[in-house]
Amino acid sequence: MFNSVNEMIDYAKAGGPLKLAVACAHDTDVLLSLKKAVENNLVIPVLIGDASKINSMIEAHSFTFQTEVIDSKSDEEACEIAIKMVSSGKAQMVMKGLVHTSIFLKAVLNKEWGLRQRELLSFISMFIFSDHRKRPILMTDPAINIAPDLMQKKAIIENAVDVAHKLGIKIPKVALVCAVESVSPGMQATIDAAVLSKMNDRGQITGCIVDGPLAFDNIISANAAEHKGIKSPVAGDTDIIVVPYIEVGNVLYKTFNYFSVEFCAGVIAGASAPIVLTSRSDTFEVKFNSIVMASLLAKHDKNKF
């Protein structure tokens, strides 16, 4: 497991840079993140999109990193070119630039040349909090799955556990966040959480420890759980937070980014290659961190460290 951001970067750049295809790269923050990634010897970027805009931005900001620019007639074509580069082995990772997520994901999910590997794709963010423990916390899914059912939540957990294993967390502790800590017939999320916990107990979800329903304070603070009389193996020591619906995850993701966050990153899991997907409003630092996270996962898959 990684104990610092610098340690993550050191591991991510081990073995040399990977080729990263960037769809719709005509965005200043995307280019700033790529500049930092190149300076850290993480990636060799291929910029796909409106070539005139991309080249103008490169010139306006005096970017000196070496890159290939591929012109495209539309956002859809840029996403197709980027995804095909990865599915054909010409690039090891792909990144969403200034394009709507729906357009980008349509290319990712293309049945002929897309990148779907598992039954379900899910978004996983990673945070390190400056005023909390230094070990990363993963959170899923704040971006793709709107209202997952029980079996979709199981798949979301399994995607996150796979990522956690690749990041060096041998037995990740998974917390299923709800509004309350007990099962309530009027709250489907609490029922799903209880069932998923029992599925873990019976070996239907493996490689991790799952517990829920748990309120957010129990997940973050062992003292809060103890005060409420809650005995949980994951309380205050959570590695993965699983949210019940996209609204909860989206609010948590954006809240975290405005309070004491030392590191924030996000990738899509369940695909055949790491996919960097960040919000258009994310800073270049978040985009750079996401490249670091994707590089770690790509290097793990290729046994480069």
C-alpha positions in Angstrom: 0.0 0.0 0.0 1.2 3.5 -0.8 1.9 5.8 2.1 2.3 9.1 0.2 1.5 10.8 -3.1 5.2 10.8 -4.0 5.4 7.1 -3.4 2.5 6.6 -5.8 4.2 8.7 -8.5 7.4 6.8 -8.0 5.7 3.4 -8.6 3.6 4.8 -11.4 6.6 5.9 -13.4 8.6 2.7 -12.8 9.4 1.0 -16.1 9.0 4.1 -18.2 6.1 6.1 -19.6 2.9 4.6 -21.1 1.1 5.9 -24.1 -2.1 7.8 -23.2 -4.8 8.6 -25.8 -6.7 11.8 -24.9 -10.1 12.3 -26.5 -11.0 15.9 -27.1 -7.8 17.3 -25.6 -8.6 21.0 -26.4 -8.8 22.0 -22.7 -6.2 24.0 -20.7 -6.5 21.9 -17.5 -6.2 18.7 -19.5 -3.0 20.0 -21.1 -1.6 21.2 -17.8 -2.2 17.8 -16.3 -0.4 16.1 -19.2 2.5 18.5 -19.0 3.0 17.5 -15.4 2.6 13.8 -16.2 5.2 14.1 -19.0 7.6 15.9 -16.6 7.2 13.0 -14.2 7.9 10.5 -16.9 4.4 8.9 -16.6 3.0 9.1 -20.1 3.5 9.8 -23.8 0.3 11.6 -24.7 -1.5 11.5 -28.0 -3.9 14.4 -28.3 -7.0 13.8 -30.3 -9.6 16.4 -31.2 -9.8 19.8 -32.9 -6.1 20.1 -33.9 -6.3 23.9 -34.5 -7.6 24.5 -30.9 -5.1 22.0 -29.4 -2.1 23.6 -31.2 -3.3 27.1 -30.3 -3.5 26.1 -26.6 -0.1 24.5 -26.7 1.4 27.6 -28.3 -0.5 30.1 -26.0 0.7 28.3 -22.8 4.2 27.6 -24.1 3.9 23.8 -23.6 7.1 22.2 -24.6 6.3 18.5 -24.1 6.5 16.3 -27.2 3.2 14.9 -28.4 1.3 13.7 -31.4 -1.8 15.6 -32.4 -4.5 13.8 -34.3 -7.3 16.0 -35.9 -10.9 14.9 -35.7 -14.1 16.3 -37.2 -16.2 15.8 -34.1 -16.2 14.8 -30.5 -17.6 11.4 -31.4 -14.8 10.8 -33.9 -12.2 11.9 -31.3 -13.6 9.4 -28.8 -13.7 6.6 -31.4 -10.1 7.2 -32.4 -8.9 7.3 -28.8 -10.7 4.1 -27.8 -9.6 2.3 -30.9 -6.0 3.2 -30.1 -6.3 1.4 -26.8 -8.4 -1.6 -28.0 -5.8 -2.2 -30.8 -2.9 -2.0 -28.4 -1.4 1.3 -29.7 -2.0 3.0 -26.4 -2.2 1.6 -22.8 -4.7 4.1 -21.3 -7.3 6.6 -22.4 -8.4 9.9 -20.9 -11.6 11.9 -21.4 -11.0 15.6 -22.2 -13.5 18.3 -22.9 -16.4 16.1 -24.0 -19.7 15.0 -22.4 -19.4 11.8 -20.5 -22.3 10.2 -22.4 -20.4 10.7 -25.7 -17.2 9.3 -24.3 -18.9 6.3 -22.6 -20.8 5.4 -25.8 -17.4 4.9 -27.4 -16.0 2.9 -24.4 -19.1 0.6 -24.6 -19.0 0.0 -28.3 -19.5 -3.7 -28.8 -17.1 -4.0 -31.8 -14.1 -2.0 -30.6 -14.9 -0.8 -27.1 -13.2 -1.5 -23.8 -15.9 -3.2 -21.6 -14.4 -6.2 -19.9 -16.6 -6.9 -16.9 -20.4 -7.0 -16.8 -20.6 -3.5 -15.4 -18.4 -0.4 -15.6 -18.2 1.8 -12.5 -16.4 5.0 -11.5 -13.9 4.8 -8.6 -12.4 7.9 -6.9 -9.5 7.8 -4.6 -8.9 10.4 -1.8 -6.2 11.2 0.7 -7.3 13.6 3.4 -4.8 16.0 4.9 -6.6 16.0 8.3 -7.4 12.3 8.4 -5.3 9.1 8.0 -2.8 9.1 5.2 -4.0 5.8 3.7 -6.2 6.3 0.6 -9.9 5.8 0.7 -11.8 4.7 -2.4 -15.3 5.8 -3.1 -17.8 4.4 -5.7 -19.9 5.1 -7.7 -20.5 8.9 -8.0 -20.6 9.2 -11.8 -21.9 6.3 -13.9 -24.5 4.1 -12.3 -27.6 6.1 -11.3 -29.7 3.8 -9.2 -28.0 0.4 -9.1 -29.9 -2.7 -8.0 -28.6 -5.3 -5.7 -26.6 -7.3 -8.2 -25.3 -4.1 -9.8 -24.1 -3.0 -6.4 -22.3 -6.4 -6.0 -20.6 -5.8 -9.4 -19.6 -2.2 -8.2 -18.1 -3.7 -5.0 -16.2 -6.3 -7.0 -14.8 -3.7 -9.4 -13.6 -1.6 -6.5 -12.1 -4.5 -4.7 -10.1 -5.4 -7.8 -8.7 -1.8 -8.0 -7.9 -2.0 -4.2 -6.0 -5.2 -4.7 -4.0 -3.6 -7.5 -3.2 -0.7 -5.2 -1.8 -3.0 -2.6 -4.8 -3.4 -0.2 -4.9 -7.1 0.3 -8.2 -7.4 2.2 -10.0 -4.1 1.7 -12.7 -3.1 4.2 -15.9 -2.1 2.3 -18.5 0.1 3.9 -22.0 0.4 2.5 -23.1 4.0 3.4 -26.8 4.7 4.2 -28.7 7.3 6.1 -29.0 5.0 9.2 -27.2 2.0 10.7 -30.1 -0.4 10.9 -32.3 -2.1 8.3 -35.4 -0.1 7.6 -38.2 -1.5 5.4 -38.8 2.0 4.0 -35.2 2.4 2.9 -34.2 0.0 0.1 -30.5 1.0 0.5 -30.4 -0.5 4.0 -32.0 -3.7 2.8 -29.4 -4.0 0.0 -26.6 -3.2 2.3 -27.6 -6.0 4.7 -28.0 -8.5 1.9 -24.6 -7.6 0.4 -23.0 -8.0 3.9 -24.5 -11.4 4.2 -23.3 -12.3 0.7 -19.8 -11.5 1.8 -20.2 -13.6 4.9 -21.2 -16.6 2.7 -18.5 -16.2 0.1 -20.6 -14.7 -2.7 -18.4 -11.6 -2.6 -14.8 -12.4 -1.9 -11.4 -10.8 -1.3 -12.7 -8.2 1.1 -14.7 -7.5 4.3 -18.2 -5.9 3.6 -20.4 -4.3 6.3 -23.5 -2.2 6.2 -25.8 -0.4 6.5 -23.5 2.2 8.1 -24.0 5.9 8.4 -21.2 8.1 7.2 -20.0 9.1 10.7 -19.6 5.4 11.6 -17.5 4.8 8.4 -15.1 7.7 9.1 -14.9 7.6 12.9 -14.5 4.6 15.1 -15.4 6.8 18.1 -18.7 7.6 16.5 -19.5 4.0 16.0 -18.5 3.1 19.5 -20.6 5.9 20.9 -23.6 4.5 19.0 -22.9 1.0 20.2 -22.0 -0.3 16.7 -19.5 -3.2 16.4 -18.2 -3.3 12.9 -14.9 -4.5 11.4 -14.8 -1.6 9.0 -16.0 1.3 11.2 -13.3 4.0 11.3 -11.0 1.9 9.2 -12.7 1.9 5.8 -10.9 1.3 2.5 -13.8 1.5 0.1 -17.0 3.5 0.5 -19.9 2.3 -1.6 -22.8 4.7 -2.1 -26.4 3.6 -2.7 -27.2 6.1 -5.5 -25.4 8.5 -7.8 -26.8 11.6 -5.9 -25.1 10.5 -2.7 -21.8 9.8 -4.5 -21.8 12.9 -6.5 -22.4 15.1 -3.4 -19.7 13.3 -1.5 -17.2 13.6 -4.3 -17.7 17.3 -4.7 -17.9 17.9 -1.0 -14.6 16.1 -0.4 -12.9 18.3 -3.0 -13.7 21.4 -1.1 -12.5 20.2 2.3 -8.9 19.2 3.3 -8.2 16.9 0.4 -4.5 16.2 -0.2 -5.1 13.9 -3.1 -8.2 13.2 -5.3 -8.3 11.0 -8.5 -10.8 9.0 -10.5 -10.9 6.2 -13.0 -13.4 3.8 -14.5 -13.1 0.2 -13.5 -14.5 -2.9 -15.3 -12.7 -2.1 -18.6 -9.9 -3.8 -20.3 -7.6 -0.8 -19.8 -7.5 2.1 -17.3 -9.8 5.0 -18.2 -9.2 8.4 -16.8 -12.6 10.1 -16.4 -12.8 13.4 -14.5 -15.3 16.2 -14.3 -14.8 19.1 -16.7 -14.7 21.3 -13.7 -12.0 19.3 -11.9 -8.6 21.0 -11.5 -5.6 20.0 -13.5 -4.2 18.5 -10.2 -7.2 16.2 -10.0 -6.7 15.2 -13.6 -2.9 14.7 -13.1 -3.7 12.5 -10.0 -6.1 10.5 -12.1 -3.3 9.9 -14.6 -1.1 8.7 -11.7 -3.9 6.3 -10.5 -4.5 5.0 -14.0 -0.7 4.5 -14.5 -0.5 2.5 -11.3 -3.3 0.2 -12.5 -1.8 -0.2 -16.0 1.6 -1.0 -14.6 0.1 -3.6 -12.3 -1.7 -5.3 -15.2 1.5 -5.4 -17.2 3.6 -6.6 -14.3 5.9 -3.6 -14.7 6.6 -3.2 -11.0 
